[in-house]
Amino acid sequence: MESPKEYVDYGIMGVLGFMSFLALTVAIERYLFIRSVNLKNYNSRALLEKDLTKRLYIIATVASNAPYVGLLGTVIGILLTFYTIGQKGFVNTKEIMVGLALALKATALVLS
């Protein structure tokens, strides 16, 4: 039963890490672009706004979906804990704590 817990752990953390990397990359690119903007190159305000807000939807998508990915990791971790309890037929504190720690790790990563 250790294998699904590891898949969930690395899978959820990997997805969250990729999402963070993607958002950070876009944020750095946008910052560098804003620093290099020359207002004299734009004839209208609409074109300037279009260029300034380009790719910001990626950051918004990551920010709005990251809590759900963390929640998914929490729910799967708790389900795996209950599955382990059901399979073993008795309550082993060590196995319960490992499963709950897995669930809470995903939640803590998203909240920080």
One Martini backbone bead per residue (centre of mass of N, CA, C, O) as a GRO file, in nm:
protein
  112
    1MET     BB    1   0.050   0.067  -0.004
    2GLU     BB    2   0.293   0.266  -0.054
    3SER     BB    3   0.274   0.342  -0.355
    4PRO     BB    4   0.022   0.535  -0.370
    5LYS     BB    5   0.135   0.743  -0.170
    6GLU     BB    6   0.378   0.825  -0.347
    7TYR     BB    7   0.222   0.911  -0.597
    8VAL     BB    8   0.062   1.132  -0.461
    9ASP     BB    9   0.288   1.293  -0.346
   10TYR     BB   10   0.452   1.343  -0.613
   11GLY     BB   11   0.219   1.435  -0.792
   12ILE     BB   12   0.114   1.682  -0.638
   13MET     BB   13   0.389   1.823  -0.602
   14GLY     BB   14   0.451   1.838  -0.904
   15VAL     BB   15   0.210   2.007  -0.994
   16LEU     BB   16   0.263   2.246  -0.801
   17GLY     BB   17   0.549   2.305  -0.902
   18PHE     BB   18   0.474   2.362  -1.196
   19MET     BB   19   0.276   2.592  -1.140
   20SER     BB   20   0.482   2.775  -1.000
   21PHE     BB   21   0.684   2.795  -1.231
   22LEU     BB   22   0.490   2.917  -1.437
   23ALA     BB   23   0.412   3.172  -1.279
   24LEU     BB   24   0.701   3.279  -1.236
   25THR     BB   25   0.780   3.305  -1.532
   26VAL     BB   26   0.559   3.507  -1.611
   27ALA     BB   27   0.626   3.724  -1.400
   28ILE     BB   28   0.913   3.783  -1.502
   29GLU     BB   29   0.841   3.853  -1.791
   30ARG     BB   30   0.650   4.088  -1.720
   31TYR     BB   31   0.854   4.261  -1.566
   32LEU     BB   32   1.057   4.296  -1.799
   33PHE     BB   33   0.856   4.427  -1.990
   34ILE     BB   34   0.771   4.672  -1.817
   35ARG     BB   35   1.061   4.793  -1.798
   36SER     BB   36   1.073   4.817  -2.141
   37VAL     BB   37   0.863   5.023  -2.180
   38ASN     BB   38   0.757   5.241  -2.450
   39LEU     BB   39   0.522   5.485  -2.487
   40LYS     BB   40   0.596   5.590  -2.783
   41ASN     BB   41   0.506   5.306  -2.932
   42TYR     BB   42   0.209   5.402  -2.861
   43ASN     BB   43  -0.106   5.511  -2.988
   44SER     BB   44  -0.274   5.344  -2.776
   45ARG     BB   45  -0.414   5.226  -2.488
   46ALA     BB   46  -0.511   4.945  -2.584
   47LEU     BB   47  -0.233   4.835  -2.674
   48LEU     BB   48  -0.096   4.861  -2.402
   49GLU     BB   49  -0.290   4.680  -2.240
   50LYS     BB   50  -0.248   4.427  -2.410
   51ASP     BB   51   0.061   4.399  -2.352
   52LEU     BB   52   0.049   4.406  -2.033
   53THR     BB   53  -0.179   4.149  -2.018
   54LYS     BB   54  -0.013   3.936  -2.122
   55ARG     BB   55  -0.041   3.614  -1.971
   56LEU     BB   56  -0.214   3.657  -1.699
   57TYR     BB   57  -0.401   3.404  -1.712
   58ILE     BB   58  -0.197   3.203  -1.598
   59ILE     BB   59  -0.183   3.312  -1.311
   60ALA     BB   60  -0.489   3.291  -1.257
   61THR     BB   61  -0.515   2.986  -1.300
   62VAL     BB   62  -0.316   2.893  -1.085
   63ALA     BB   63  -0.444   3.046  -0.841
   64SER     BB   64  -0.733   2.901  -0.871
   65ASN     BB   65  -0.622   2.579  -0.879
   66ALA     BB   66  -0.429   2.507  -0.642
   67PRO     BB   67  -0.635   2.444  -0.411
   68TYR     BB   68  -0.759   2.194  -0.560
   69VAL     BB   69  -0.506   2.023  -0.568
   70GLY     BB   70  -0.465   2.016  -0.261
   71LEU     BB   71  -0.743   1.890  -0.200
   72LEU     BB   72  -0.696   1.634  -0.357
   73GLY     BB   73  -0.458   1.536  -0.182
   74THR     BB   74  -0.617   1.524   0.081
   75VAL     BB   75  -0.837   1.325  -0.002
   76ILE     BB   76  -0.653   1.093  -0.094
   77GLY     BB   77  -0.503   1.059   0.175
   78ILE     BB   78  -0.757   0.986   0.341
   79LEU     BB   79  -0.850   0.747   0.169
   80LEU     BB   80  -0.593   0.577   0.210
   81THR     BB   81  -0.625   0.555   0.514
   82PHE     BB   82  -0.901   0.410   0.514
   83TYR     BB   83  -0.808   0.173   0.342
   84THR     BB   84  -0.596   0.067   0.539
   85ILE     BB   85  -0.790   0.017   0.772
   86GLY     BB   86  -0.977  -0.180   0.614
   87GLN     BB   87  -0.759  -0.396   0.536
   88LYS     BB   88  -0.642  -0.460   0.830
   89GLY     BB   89  -0.876  -0.434   1.074
   90PHE     BB   90  -0.691  -0.226   1.221
   91VAL     BB   91  -0.540   0.009   1.442
   92ASN     BB   92  -0.261   0.195   1.322
   93THR     BB   93  -0.099   0.472   1.405
   94LYS     BB   94   0.124   0.493   1.192
   95GLU     BB   95  -0.056   0.473   0.933
   96ILE     BB   96  -0.236   0.713   0.996
   97MET     BB   97  -0.018   0.937   1.019
   98VAL     BB   98   0.099   0.909   0.735
   99GLY     BB   99  -0.164   0.975   0.581
  100LEU     BB  100  -0.221   1.252   0.716
  101ALA     BB  101   0.047   1.385   0.642
  102LEU     BB  102   0.002   1.370   0.341
  103ALA     BB  103  -0.252   1.545   0.337
  104LEU     BB  104  -0.130   1.802   0.488
  105LYS     BB  105   0.098   1.870   0.293
  106ALA     BB  106  -0.074   1.970   0.058
  107THR     BB  107  -0.215   2.194   0.217
  108ALA     BB  108   0.037   2.353   0.313
  109LEU     BB  109   0.153   2.419   0.033
  110VAL     BB  110  -0.091   2.589  -0.067
  111LEU     BB  111  -0.103   2.799   0.178
  112SER     BB  112   0.206   2.915   0.136
   0.00000   0.00000   0.00000
